[in-house]
Amino acid sequence: MWASEGGGVSFLLVRVMDIQRQPRPSNFSSRLFSVVGIIGVIALIIAGATVWLLLTDPVTVAESIDSGEVSPLVQSLAGSIYEALVRLMRYL
């Protein structure tokens, strides 16, 4: 099939080699978007846990705000996030 065309193979190879390749996106920008995405997901988790804590344990939040000490609030947030992760792992 190729031999009967007389030089068709070399012409076909040249045409294939003439295809322009798309430039690859910058590695820096793809990593930057990954880092921004990860930070966004972490912020979303913390914000969701804070709202959950406000709804389920308002006394701890009120005491933390009143005393100005964030330690009990952080402990409650960490506990609620941990419990949610444990429940998620059990479900999976």
N, CA, C and O atoms as a CHARMM CRD file, in Angstrom:
* protein
*
  368
    1    1 MET  N      0.81600  -1.18500   0.00000 PROA 1      0.00000
    2    1 MET  CA     0.00000   0.00000   0.00000 PROA 1      0.00000
    3    1 MET  C      0.86400   1.25500   0.00000 PROA 1      0.00000
    4    1 MET  O      0.64500   2.15700  -0.80900 PROA 1      0.00000
    5    2 TRP  N      1.84800   1.32200   0.90200 PROA 2      0.00000
    6    2 TRP  CA     2.70300   2.50800   0.95600 PROA 2      0.00000
    7    2 TRP  C      3.72000   2.53300  -0.18300 PROA 2      0.00000
    8    2 TRP  O      4.03600   3.59200  -0.72600 PROA 2      0.00000
    9    3 ALA  N      4.22000   1.36600  -0.53100 PROA 3      0.00000
   10    3 ALA  CA     5.25800   1.30900  -1.57000 PROA 3      0.00000
   11    3 ALA  C      4.70000   1.69200  -2.93300 PROA 3      0.00000
   12    3 ALA  O      5.43500   2.23800  -3.75500 PROA 3      0.00000
   13    4 SER  N      3.43200   1.42500  -3.19900 PROA 4      0.00000
   14    4 SER  CA     2.86400   1.71200  -4.50600 PROA 4      0.00000
   15    4 SER  C      2.67500   3.20900  -4.72900 PROA 4      0.00000
   16    4 SER  O      2.55800   3.65300  -5.87100 PROA 4      0.00000
   17    5 GLU  N      2.64300   3.98400  -3.66300 PROA 5      0.00000
   18    5 GLU  CA     2.43600   5.41200  -3.83400 PROA 5      0.00000
   19    5 GLU  C      3.72300   6.14000  -4.17600 PROA 5      0.00000
   20    5 GLU  O      3.67900   7.30600  -4.56900 PROA 5      0.00000
   21    6 GLY  N      4.84300   5.49900  -4.04000 PROA 6      0.00000
   22    6 GLY  CA     6.10900   6.09900  -4.44100 PROA 6      0.00000
   23    6 GLY  C      6.46700   7.34300  -3.65100 PROA 6      0.00000
   24    6 GLY  O      6.28000   8.46300  -4.12600 PROA 6      0.00000
   25    7 GLY  N      6.96600   7.15400  -2.47800 PROA 7      0.00000
   26    7 GLY  CA     7.37400   8.29300  -1.66500 PROA 7      0.00000
   27    7 GLY  C      6.28400   8.79700  -0.74300 PROA 7      0.00000
   28    7 GLY  O      6.47100   9.78600  -0.03400 PROA 7      0.00000
   29    8 GLY  N      5.16900   8.13700  -0.74900 PROA 8      0.00000
   30    8 GLY  CA     4.05800   8.55900   0.09400 PROA 8      0.00000
   31    8 GLY  C      4.35600   8.42000   1.56800 PROA 8      0.00000
   32    8 GLY  O      3.86100   9.19400   2.38700 PROA 8      0.00000
   33    9 VAL  N      5.16600   7.43200   1.90800 PROA 9      0.00000
   34    9 VAL  CA     5.49500   7.20900   3.31600 PROA 9      0.00000
   35    9 VAL  C      6.31400   8.36600   3.84300 PROA 9      0.00000
   36    9 VAL  O      6.03200   8.88200   4.92500 PROA 9      0.00000
   37   10 SER  N      7.30800   8.77800   3.10900 PROA 10     0.00000
   38   10 SER  CA     8.13700   9.87700   3.58500 PROA 10     0.00000
   39   10 SER  C      7.32700  11.16700   3.65200 PROA 10     0.00000
   40   10 SER  O      7.52000  11.96900   4.56600 PROA 10     0.00000
   41   11 PHE  N      6.42700  11.37700   2.70000 PROA 11     0.00000
   42   11 PHE  CA     5.56800  12.55800   2.74000 PROA 11     0.00000
   43   11 PHE  C      4.66400  12.51700   3.96700 PROA 11     0.00000
   44   11 PHE  O      4.45300  13.54200   4.61500 PROA 11     0.00000
   45   12 LEU  N      4.12300  11.32500   4.29300 PROA 12     0.00000
   46   12 LEU  CA     3.25400  11.16700   5.44400 PROA 12     0.00000
   47   12 LEU  C      4.02500  11.44100   6.72400 PROA 12     0.00000
   48   12 LEU  O      3.50300  12.09700   7.62600 PROA 12     0.00000
   49   13 LEU  N      5.25700  10.95200   6.82300 PROA 13     0.00000
   50   13 LEU  CA     6.06600  11.18700   8.02200 PROA 13     0.00000
   51   13 LEU  C      6.37700  12.66300   8.18300 PROA 13     0.00000
   52   13 LEU  O      6.38000  13.18700   9.29700 PROA 13     0.00000
   53   14 VAL  N      6.63700  13.32700   7.07800 PROA 14     0.00000
   54   14 VAL  CA     6.93100  14.75300   7.16600 PROA 14     0.00000
   55   14 VAL  C      5.68900  15.51500   7.63100 PROA 14     0.00000
   56   14 VAL  O      5.79900  16.43400   8.44300 PROA 14     0.00000
   57   15 ARG  N      4.52800  15.14900   7.13200 PROA 15     0.00000
   58   15 ARG  CA     3.30400  15.82500   7.53900 PROA 15     0.00000
   59   15 ARG  C      3.00200  15.58600   9.02400 PROA 15     0.00000
   60   15 ARG  O      2.51400  16.48200   9.71200 PROA 15     0.00000
   61   16 VAL  N      3.29400  14.37600   9.51300 PROA 16     0.00000
   62   16 VAL  CA     3.06500  14.08200  10.91900 PROA 16     0.00000
   63   16 VAL  C      4.01100  14.90700  11.77800 PROA 16     0.00000
   64   16 VAL  O      3.62500  15.37700  12.84900 PROA 16     0.00000
   65   17 MET  N      5.22600  15.08500  11.32700 PROA 17     0.00000
   66   17 MET  CA     6.21700  15.83000  12.09100 PROA 17     0.00000
   67   17 MET  C      5.93900  17.33400  12.06900 PROA 17     0.00000
   68   17 MET  O      6.48000  18.07000  12.89400 PROA 17     0.00000
   69   18 ASP  N      5.10300  17.80200  11.13600 PROA 18     0.00000
   70   18 ASP  CA     4.79600  19.22400  11.05000 PROA 18     0.00000
   71   18 ASP  C      3.72500  19.66000  12.04900 PROA 18     0.00000
   72   18 ASP  O      3.44500  20.85400  12.16400 PROA 18     0.00000
   73   19 ILE  N      3.13300  18.73100  12.76000 PROA 19     0.00000
   74   19 ILE  CA     2.08000  19.07500  13.70900 PROA 19     0.00000
   75   19 ILE  C      2.69900  19.87000  14.84900 PROA 19     0.00000
   76   19 ILE  O      3.69400  19.45700  15.44600 PROA 19     0.00000
   77   20 GLN  N      2.09500  21.01200  15.13800 PROA 20     0.00000
   78   20 GLN  CA     2.62400  21.84900  16.20900 PROA 20     0.00000
   79   20 GLN  C      2.10200  21.34500  17.54700 PROA 20     0.00000
   80   20 GLN  O      0.91900  21.04000  17.69700 PROA 20     0.00000
   81   21 ARG  N      2.98700  21.26600  18.49200 PROA 21     0.00000
   82   21 ARG  CA     2.62200  20.80500  19.82700 PROA 21     0.00000
   83   21 ARG  C      2.16300  21.99200  20.66000 PROA 21     0.00000
   84   21 ARG  O      2.68200  23.10200  20.53800 PROA 21     0.00000
   85   22 GLN  N      1.20800  21.73600  21.48400 PROA 22     0.00000
   86   22 GLN  CA     0.72000  22.77500  22.38800 PROA 22     0.00000
   87   22 GLN  C      1.75600  22.98300  23.49100 PROA 22     0.00000
   88   22 GLN  O      2.30000  22.01400  24.02100 PROA 22     0.00000
   89   23 PRO  N      2.03100  24.23100  23.83600 PROA 23     0.00000
   90   23 PRO  CA     2.99000  24.45900  24.92700 PROA 23     0.00000
   91   23 PRO  C      2.41000  23.96400  26.24900 PROA 23     0.00000
   92   23 PRO  O      1.22700  24.15100  26.53400 PROA 23     0.00000
   93   24 ARG  N      3.25400  23.33800  27.04000 PROA 24     0.00000
   94   24 ARG  CA     2.81400  22.83300  28.34000 PROA 24     0.00000
   95   24 ARG  C      2.66200  23.98500  29.30500 PROA 24     0.00000
   96   24 ARG  O      3.44500  24.93400  29.26800 PROA 24     0.00000
   97   25 PRO  N      1.67300  23.91800  30.16300 PROA 25     0.00000
   98   25 PRO  CA     1.50200  25.00400  31.12600 PROA 25     0.00000
   99   25 PRO  C      2.67500  25.03900  32.09700 PROA 25     0.00000
  100   25 PRO  O      3.34500  24.03300  32.33400 PROA 25     0.00000
  101   26 SER  N      2.89600  26.19300  32.63700 PROA 26     0.00000
  102   26 SER  CA     3.99200  26.38500  33.57400 PROA 26     0.00000
  103   26 SER  C      3.80300  25.47600  34.79100 PROA 26     0.00000
  104   26 SER  O      2.70200  25.35000  35.32600 PROA 26     0.00000
  105   27 ASN  N      4.87800  24.86200  35.20600 PROA 27     0.00000
  106   27 ASN  CA     4.82500  23.98800  36.37800 PROA 27     0.00000
  107   27 ASN  C      4.54400  24.80200  37.62900 PROA 27     0.00000
  108   27 ASN  O      3.88400  24.32100  38.55000 PROA 27     0.00000
  109   28 PHE  N      5.04300  26.03900  37.66600 PROA 28     0.00000
  110   28 PHE  CA     4.82500  26.90300  38.82200 PROA 28     0.00000
  111   28 PHE  C      3.34200  27.21500  38.99400 PROA 28     0.00000
  112   28 PHE  O      2.81700  27.15900  40.10600 PROA 28     0.00000
  113   29 SER  N      2.67000  27.54200  37.89700 PROA 29     0.00000
  114   29 SER  CA     1.25400  27.90700  38.01500 PROA 29     0.00000
  115   29 SER  C      0.39600  26.71300  38.42200 PROA 29     0.00000
  116   29 SER  O     -0.55300  26.87100  39.19000 PROA 29     0.00000
  117   30 SER  N      0.71200  25.53800  37.92500 PROA 30     0.00000
  118   30 SER  CA    -0.08700  24.37000  38.31800 PROA 30     0.00000
  119   30 SER  C      0.12900  24.04200  39.79500 PROA 30     0.00000
  120   30 SER  O     -0.81000  23.64000  40.48100 PROA 30     0.00000
  121   31 ARG  N      1.33100  24.20500  40.27900 PROA 31     0.00000
  122   31 ARG  CA     1.57500  23.96600  41.71100 PROA 31     0.00000
  123   31 ARG  C      0.93300  25.04400  42.56500 PROA 31     0.00000
  124   31 ARG  O      0.43800  24.76800  43.65700 PROA 31     0.00000
  125   32 LEU  N      0.94300  26.28200  42.06300 PROA 32     0.00000
  126   32 LEU  CA     0.32900  27.37000  42.80900 PROA 32     0.00000
  127   32 LEU  C     -1.16600  27.13000  42.96500 PROA 32     0.00000
  128   32 LEU  O     -1.72000  27.33600  44.04500 PROA 32     0.00000
  129   33 PHE  N     -1.82600  26.69300  41.88900 PROA 33     0.00000
  130   33 PHE  CA    -3.25000  26.41000  41.97800 PROA 33     0.00000
  131   33 PHE  C     -3.51300  25.24200  42.91900 PROA 33     0.00000
  132   33 PHE  O     -4.53600  25.22200  43.60300 PROA 33     0.00000
  133   34 SER  N     -2.61000  24.27000  42.96300 PROA 34     0.00000
  134   34 SER  CA    -2.77000  23.15100  43.88500 PROA 34     0.00000
  135   34 SER  C     -2.66800  23.62000  45.33300 PROA 34     0.00000
  136   34 SER  O     -3.46500  23.21300  46.17900 PROA 34     0.00000
  137   35 VAL  N     -1.69300  24.46900  45.61600 PROA 35     0.00000
  138   35 VAL  CA    -1.50900  24.97100  46.97500 PROA 35     0.00000
  139   35 VAL  C     -2.70300  25.82900  47.38400 PROA 35     0.00000
  140   35 VAL  O     -3.19900  25.70900  48.50400 PROA 35     0.00000
  141   36 VAL  N     -3.16200  26.68900  46.48600 PROA 36     0.00000
  142   36 VAL  CA    -4.31800  27.54000  46.78900 PROA 36     0.00000
  143   36 VAL  C     -5.55400  26.67000  47.01900 PROA 36     0.00000
  144   36 VAL  O     -6.35500  26.95800  47.90800 PROA 36     0.00000
  145   37 GLY  N     -5.71300  25.62500  46.23800 PROA 37     0.00000
  146   37 GLY  CA    -6.84800  24.72200  46.42500 PROA 37     0.00000
  147   37 GLY  C     -6.80700  24.01500  47.75800 PROA 37     0.00000
  148   37 GLY  O     -7.83400  23.88600  48.42500 PROA 37     0.00000
  149   38 ILE  N     -5.63800  23.55600  48.15400 PROA 38     0.00000
  150   38 ILE  CA    -5.49000  22.86500  49.43800 PROA 38     0.00000
  151   38 ILE  C     -5.78600  23.82500  50.59100 PROA 38     0.00000
  152   38 ILE  O     -6.47800  23.46300  51.54300 PROA 38     0.00000
  153   39 ILE  N     -5.26200  25.04600  50.50500 PROA 39     0.00000
  154   39 ILE  CA    -5.51700  26.03800  51.55200 PROA 39     0.00000
  155   39 ILE  C     -7.00800  26.36100  51.61400 PROA 39     0.00000
  156   39 ILE  O     -7.56600  26.52800  52.69800 PROA 39     0.00000
  157   40 GLY  N     -7.64700  26.44700  50.45700 PROA 40     0.00000
  158   40 GLY  CA    -9.08300  26.70900  50.42900 PROA 40     0.00000
  159   40 GLY  C     -9.89100  25.60400  51.06900 PROA 40     0.00000
  160   40 GLY  O    -10.85200  25.87400  51.79000 PROA 40     0.00000
  161   41 VAL  N     -9.51500  24.35800  50.81500 PROA 41     0.00000
  162   41 VAL  CA   -10.22800  23.22600  51.41000 PROA 41     0.00000
  163   41 VAL  C    -10.03900  23.21200  52.92400 PROA 41     0.00000
  164   41 VAL  O    -10.98500  22.93800  53.66400 PROA 41     0.00000
  165   42 ILE  N     -8.83200  23.50400  53.38700 PROA 42     0.00000
  166   42 ILE  CA    -8.57500  23.54800  54.83500 PROA 42     0.00000
  167   42 ILE  C     -9.38600  24.66700  55.48100 PROA 42     0.00000
  168   42 ILE  O     -9.97000  24.47900  56.54800 PROA 42     0.00000
  169   43 ALA  N     -9.42200  25.83700  54.83100 PROA 43     0.00000
  170   43 ALA  CA   -10.20900  26.95800  55.36600 PROA 43     0.00000
  171   43 ALA  C    -11.70000  26.61300  55.40100 PROA 43     0.00000
  172   43 ALA  O    -12.40700  26.98600  56.33600 PROA 43     0.00000
  173   44 LEU  N    -12.16600  25.90400  54.38300 PROA 44     0.00000
  174   44 LEU  CA   -13.56300  25.49200  54.33500 PROA 44     0.00000
  175   44 LEU  C    -13.89400  24.52700  55.46900 PROA 44     0.00000
  176   44 LEU  O    -14.95100  24.63200  56.09100 PROA 44     0.00000
  177   45 ILE  N    -13.00000  23.59900  55.73300 PROA 45     0.00000
  178   45 ILE  CA   -13.21100  22.63800  56.82300 PROA 45     0.00000
  179   45 ILE  C    -13.25800  23.35400  58.17200 PROA 45     0.00000
  180   45 ILE  O    -14.12400  23.07100  58.99900 PROA 45     0.00000
  181   46 ILE  N    -12.32600  24.27700  58.39000 PROA 46     0.00000
  182   46 ILE  CA   -12.29400  24.99900  59.66500 PROA 46     0.00000
  183   46 ILE  C    -13.53400  25.87900  59.81700 PROA 46     0.00000
  184   46 ILE  O    -14.11000  25.95400  60.90300 PROA 46     0.00000
  185   47 ALA  N    -13.94700  26.54400  58.74100 PROA 47     0.00000
  186   47 ALA  CA   -15.14400  27.38900  58.81700 PROA 47     0.00000
  187   47 ALA  C    -16.39000  26.54300  59.09200 PROA 47     0.00000
  188   47 ALA  O    -17.24100  26.92500  59.89600 PROA 47     0.00000
  189   48 GLY  N    -16.48900  25.40400  58.42600 PROA 48     0.00000
  190   48 GLY  CA   -17.63000  24.52400  58.66800 PROA 48     0.00000
  191   48 GLY  C    -17.64700  23.99200  60.08300 PROA 48     0.00000
  192   48 GLY  O    -18.70500  23.90600  60.70600 PROA 48     0.00000
  193   49 ALA  N    -16.48200  23.63400  60.59300 PROA 49     0.00000
  194   49 ALA  CA   -16.40900  23.13600  61.97300 PROA 49     0.00000
  195   49 ALA  C    -16.74100  24.23900  62.97000 PROA 49     0.00000
  196   49 ALA  O    -17.34200  23.97400  64.01100 PROA 49     0.00000
  197   50 THR  N    -16.35700  25.46500  62.66000 PROA 50     0.00000
  198   50 THR  CA   -16.68400  26.57400  63.55100 PROA 50     0.00000
  199   50 THR  C    -18.19000  26.81800  63.60300 PROA 50     0.00000
  200   50 THR  O    -18.74800  27.02800  64.68000 PROA 50     0.00000
  201   51 VAL  N    -18.83900  26.79200  62.46100 PROA 51     0.00000
  202   51 VAL  CA   -20.29900  26.95600  62.43600 PROA 51     0.00000
  203   51 VAL  C    -20.96800  25.80100  63.16900 PROA 51     0.00000
  204   51 VAL  O    -21.91600  26.00000  63.92800 PROA 51     0.00000
  205   52 TRP  N    -20.46700  24.59500  62.93400 PROA 52     0.00000
  206   52 TRP  CA   -21.02900  23.42600  63.62600 PROA 52     0.00000
  207   52 TRP  C    -20.87600  23.57700  65.14000 PROA 52     0.00000
  208   52 TRP  O    -21.79000  23.25900  65.90100 PROA 52     0.00000
  209   53 LEU  N    -19.71400  24.06400  65.56300 PROA 53     0.00000
  210   53 LEU  CA   -19.46400  24.24800  66.99200 PROA 53     0.00000
  211   53 LEU  C    -20.36200  25.34500  67.56300 PROA 53     0.00000
  212   53 LEU  O    -20.84000  25.23100  68.69200 PROA 53     0.00000
  213   54 LEU  N    -20.59200  26.39700  66.79500 PROA 54     0.00000
  214   54 LEU  CA   -21.50600  27.44600  67.25100 PROA 54     0.00000
  215   54 LEU  C    -22.91600  26.91100  67.45400 PROA 54     0.00000
  216   54 LEU  O    -23.62200  27.33800  68.36800 PROA 54     0.00000
  217   55 LEU  N    -23.32100  25.98500  66.61000 PROA 55     0.00000
  218   55 LEU  CA   -24.66900  25.43900  66.70600 PROA 55     0.00000
  219   55 LEU  C    -24.78900  24.36500  67.77500 PROA 55     0.00000
  220   55 LEU  O    -25.82800  24.26500  68.42800 PROA 55     0.00000
  221   56 THR  N    -23.76000  23.56600  67.96900 PROA 56     0.00000
  222   56 THR  CA   -23.85700  22.43000  68.88200 PROA 56     0.00000
  223   56 THR  C    -23.31700  22.70900  70.27800 PROA 56     0.00000
  224   56 THR  O    -23.76800  22.09400  71.24400 PROA 56     0.00000
  225   57 ASP  N    -22.35300  23.63300  70.40300 PROA 57     0.00000
  226   57 ASP  CA   -21.75400  23.91100  71.70600 PROA 57     0.00000
  227   57 ASP  C    -21.53200  25.41600  71.87200 PROA 57     0.00000
  228   57 ASP  O    -20.39000  25.87400  71.92400 PROA 57     0.00000
  229   58 PRO  N    -22.60400  26.17000  71.95400 PROA 58     0.00000
  230   58 PRO  CA   -22.44300  27.62300  72.02000 PROA 58     0.00000
  231   58 PRO  C    -21.82300  28.10800  73.33600 PROA 58     0.00000
  232   58 PRO  O    -21.26600  29.20400  73.38800 PROA 58     0.00000
  233   59 VAL  N    -21.91600  27.30700  74.38400 PROA 59     0.00000
  234   59 VAL  CA   -21.35000  27.71600  75.67200 PROA 59     0.00000
  235   59 VAL  C    -19.83100  27.80500  75.57700 PROA 59     0.00000
  236   59 VAL  O    -19.24100  28.76000  76.08200 PROA 59     0.00000
  237   60 THR  N    -19.19100  26.83500  74.94300 PROA 60     0.00000
  238   60 THR  CA   -17.73600  26.85600  74.79600 PROA 60     0.00000
  239   60 THR  C    -17.29000  28.05200  73.96800 PROA 60     0.00000
  240   60 THR  O    -16.29200  28.69900  74.28500 PROA 60     0.00000
  241   61 VAL  N    -18.03200  28.34000  72.91100 PROA 61     0.00000
  242   61 VAL  CA   -17.69000  29.48200  72.06200 PROA 61     0.00000
  243   61 VAL  C    -17.86500  30.78200  72.84000 PROA 61     0.00000
  244   61 VAL  O    -17.01700  31.67000  72.75900 PROA 61     0.00000
  245   62 ALA  N    -18.95700  30.90000  73.59100 PROA 62     0.00000
  246   62 ALA  CA   -19.20000  32.11800  74.36700 PROA 62     0.00000
  247   62 ALA  C    -18.14400  32.30700  75.45000 PROA 62     0.00000
  248   62 ALA  O    -17.68900  33.42800  75.67600 PROA 62     0.00000
  249   63 GLU  N    -17.75200  31.24000  76.11500 PROA 63     0.00000
  250   63 GLU  CA   -16.71400  31.34400  77.14300 PROA 63     0.00000
  251   63 GLU  C    -15.37200  31.73300  76.53400 PROA 63     0.00000
  252   63 GLU  O    -14.62600  32.51900  77.11700 PROA 63     0.00000
  253   64 SER  N    -15.06800  31.18600  75.36900 PROA 64     0.00000
  254   64 SER  CA   -13.80200  31.52100  74.70600 PROA 64     0.00000
  255   64 SER  C    -13.77400  32.98100  74.29100 PROA 64     0.00000
  256   64 SER  O    -12.75100  33.65300  74.43100 PROA 64     0.00000
  257   65 ILE  N    -14.89000  33.47000  73.78300 PROA 65     0.00000
  258   65 ILE  CA   -14.94500  34.87000  73.37100 PROA 65     0.00000
  259   65 ILE  C    -14.90200  35.78500  74.58300 PROA 65     0.00000
  260   65 ILE  O    -14.25200  36.83000  74.55400 PROA 65     0.00000
  261   66 ASP  N    -15.59300  35.39600  75.64700 PROA 66     0.00000
  262   66 ASP  CA   -15.64500  36.22700  76.85000 PROA 66     0.00000
  263   66 ASP  C    -14.28500  36.31700  77.53000 PROA 66     0.00000
  264   66 ASP  O    -13.86700  37.39800  77.94400 PROA 66     0.00000
  265   67 SER  N    -13.60000  35.19400  77.64700 PROA 67     0.00000
  266   67 SER  CA   -12.31000  35.18600  78.34100 PROA 67     0.00000
  267   67 SER  C    -11.16100  35.61500  77.43100 PROA 67     0.00000
  268   67 SER  O    -10.09500  35.98400  77.92400 PROA 67     0.00000
  269   68 GLY  N    -11.35500  35.57500  76.13100 PROA 68     0.00000
  270   68 GLY  CA   -10.28300  35.94900  75.20500 PROA 68     0.00000
  271   68 GLY  C     -9.28700  34.82900  74.99200 PROA 68     0.00000
  272   68 GLY  O     -8.29100  35.01200  74.29300 PROA 68     0.00000
  273   69 GLU  N     -9.53700  33.68700  75.57600 PROA 69     0.00000
  274   69 GLU  CA    -8.63800  32.54000  75.43200 PROA 69     0.00000
  275   69 GLU  C     -9.19700  31.61700  74.35500 PROA 69     0.00000
  276   69 GLU  O    -10.35300  31.20000  74.41800 PROA 69     0.00000
  277   70 VAL  N     -8.36800  31.30700  73.37300 PROA 70     0.00000
  278   70 VAL  CA    -8.84000  30.49900  72.25000 PROA 70     0.00000
  279   70 VAL  C     -8.55500  29.01600  72.42500 PROA 70     0.00000
  280   70 VAL  O     -8.97200  28.20700  71.59600 PROA 70     0.00000
  281   71 SER  N     -7.86500  28.65100  73.47200 PROA 71     0.00000
  282   71 SER  CA    -7.48700  27.25600  73.67500 PROA 71     0.00000
  283   71 SER  C     -8.68900  26.30800  73.74400 PROA 71     0.00000
  284   71 SER  O     -8.67300  25.28100  73.06700 PROA 71     0.00000
  285   72 PRO  N     -9.73400  26.60600  74.53200 PROA 72     0.00000
  286   72 PRO  CA   -10.88000  25.68900  74.54600 PROA 72     0.00000
  287   72 PRO  C    -11.58400  25.61900  73.18900 PROA 72     0.00000
  288   72 PRO  O    -12.08300  24.56500  72.79500 PROA 72     0.00000
  289   73 LEU  N    -11.62000  26.74200  72.48600 PROA 73     0.00000
  290   73 LEU  CA   -12.24800  26.77000  71.16800 PROA 73     0.00000
  291   73 LEU  C    -11.47600  25.90900  70.18400 PROA 73     0.00000
  292   73 LEU  O    -12.07000  25.16200  69.40600 PROA 73     0.00000
  293   74 VAL  N    -10.16000  26.01100  70.21500 PROA 74     0.00000
  294   74 VAL  CA    -9.32300  25.20600  69.31900 PROA 74     0.00000
  295   74 VAL  C     -9.44500  23.72300  69.66400 PROA 74     0.00000
  296   74 VAL  O     -9.50000  22.87800  68.77000 PROA 74     0.00000
  297   75 GLN  N     -9.48500  23.41000  70.94400 PROA 75     0.00000
  298   75 GLN  CA    -9.64600  22.01500  71.34800 PROA 75     0.00000
  299   75 GLN  C    -10.99000  21.46100  70.88400 PROA 75     0.00000
  300   75 GLN  O    -11.06700  20.32700  70.41100 PROA 75     0.00000
  301   76 SER  N    -12.02900  22.24600  71.01700 PROA 76     0.00000
  302   76 SER  CA   -13.35300  21.79300  70.56800 PROA 76     0.00000
  303   76 SER  C    -13.39300  21.63700  69.05500 PROA 76     0.00000
  304   76 SER  O    -13.97900  20.68300  68.54300 PROA 76     0.00000
  305   77 LEU  N    -12.77000  22.57500  68.33300 PROA 77     0.00000
  306   77 LEU  CA   -12.70200  22.47300  66.87000 PROA 77     0.00000
  307   77 LEU  C    -11.94700  21.22600  66.44200 PROA 77     0.00000
  308   77 LEU  O    -12.39500  20.48500  65.56700 PROA 77     0.00000
  309   78 ALA  N    -10.79800  21.00300  67.06500 PROA 78     0.00000
  310   78 ALA  CA   -10.00000  19.82300  66.71100 PROA 78     0.00000
  311   78 ALA  C    -10.76500  18.54400  67.02700 PROA 78     0.00000
  312   78 ALA  O    -10.72200  17.58400  66.25600 PROA 78     0.00000
  313   79 GLY  N    -11.45700  18.52900  68.14700 PROA 79     0.00000
  314   79 GLY  CA   -12.24600  17.34700  68.50500 PROA 79     0.00000
  315   79 GLY  C    -13.37500  17.08200  67.52500 PROA 79     0.00000
  316   79 GLY  O    -13.61400  15.93300  67.15100 PROA 79     0.00000
  317   80 SER  N    -14.07500  18.13500  67.10300 PROA 80     0.00000
  318   80 SER  CA   -15.17900  17.93200  66.16600 PROA 80     0.00000
  319   80 SER  C    -14.67400  17.51000  64.78700 PROA 80     0.00000
  320   80 SER  O    -15.29600  16.67700  64.12900 PROA 80     0.00000
  321   81 ILE  N    -13.55400  18.07900  64.34800 PROA 81     0.00000
  322   81 ILE  CA   -12.98100  17.65900  63.05600 PROA 81     0.00000
  323   81 ILE  C    -12.50800  16.21500  63.12600 PROA 81     0.00000
  324   81 ILE  O    -12.70100  15.44600  62.18400 PROA 81     0.00000
  325   82 TYR  N    -11.88900  15.84800  64.24400 PROA 82     0.00000
  326   82 TYR  CA   -11.42700  14.47200  64.42100 PROA 82     0.00000
  327   82 TYR  C    -12.60000  13.49200  64.41600 PROA 82     0.00000
  328   82 TYR  O    -12.53800  12.44600  63.77000 PROA 82     0.00000
  329   83 GLU  N    -13.66000  13.83300  65.13400 PROA 83     0.00000
  330   83 GLU  CA   -14.83000  12.95000  65.16500 PROA 83     0.00000
  331   83 GLU  C    -15.45300  12.80300  63.77800 PROA 83     0.00000
  332   83 GLU  O    -15.88400  11.71600  63.39300 PROA 83     0.00000
  333   84 ALA  N    -15.49400  13.89500  63.04300 PROA 84     0.00000
  334   84 ALA  CA   -16.04800  13.82900  61.68200 PROA 84     0.00000
  335   84 ALA  C    -15.19300  12.93700  60.78800 PROA 84     0.00000
  336   84 ALA  O    -15.72500  12.16600  59.98900 PROA 84     0.00000
  337   85 LEU  N    -13.87200  13.03700  60.91600 PROA 85     0.00000
  338   85 LEU  CA   -12.98600  12.18900  60.11400 PROA 85     0.00000
  339   85 LEU  C    -13.12100  10.72000  60.48800 PROA 85     0.00000
  340   85 LEU  O    -13.10400   9.85100  59.61600 PROA 85     0.00000
  341   86 VAL  N    -13.25800  10.43800  61.78900 PROA 86     0.00000
  342   86 VAL  CA   -13.43100   9.04700  62.23000 PROA 86     0.00000
  343   86 VAL  C    -14.73400   8.48200  61.68400 PROA 86     0.00000
  344   86 VAL  O    -14.77000   7.34500  61.21200 PROA 86     0.00000
  345   87 ARG  N    -15.79700   9.26200  61.74600 PROA 87     0.00000
  346   87 ARG  CA   -17.08500   8.79900  61.20600 PROA 87     0.00000
  347   87 ARG  C    -17.00500   8.58600  59.70100 PROA 87     0.00000
  348   87 ARG  O    -17.57400   7.63200  59.17100 PROA 87     0.00000
  349   88 LEU  N    -16.30100   9.47400  59.01900 PROA 88     0.00000
  350   88 LEU  CA   -16.14200   9.32500  57.56500 PROA 88     0.00000
  351   88 LEU  C    -15.35900   8.06500  57.22700 PROA 88     0.00000
  352   88 LEU  O    -15.71100   7.36400  56.27900 PROA 88     0.00000
  353   89 MET  N    -14.31200   7.76300  57.97500 PROA 89     0.00000
  354   89 MET  CA   -13.52200   6.56200  57.71600 PROA 89     0.00000
  355   89 MET  C    -14.32700   5.28800  58.01400 PROA 89     0.00000
  356   89 MET  O    -14.19200   4.28500  57.31300 PROA 89     0.00000
  357   90 ARG  N    -15.14600   5.33800  59.03600 PROA 90     0.00000
  358   90 ARG  CA   -15.99300   4.18200  59.31700 PROA 90     0.00000
  359   90 ARG  C    -17.00900   3.95900  58.22100 PROA 90     0.00000
  360   90 ARG  O    -17.33300   2.82000  57.88200 PROA 90     0.00000
  361   91 TYR  N    -17.51800   5.06300  57.65900 PROA 91     0.00000
  362   91 TYR  CA   -18.49900   4.95300  56.58700 PROA 91     0.00000
  363   91 TYR  C    -17.87700   4.37600  55.32300 PROA 91     0.00000
  364   91 TYR  O    -18.49900   3.58200  54.61700 PROA 91     0.00000
  365   92 LEU  N    -16.64200   4.78500  55.04600 PROA 92     0.00000
  366   92 LEU  CA   -15.97000   4.29100  53.84200 PROA 92     0.00000
  367   92 LEU  C    -15.49900   2.87900  54.06700 PROA 92     0.00000
  368   92 LEU  O    -14.90700   2.27600  53.17200 PROA 92     0.00000
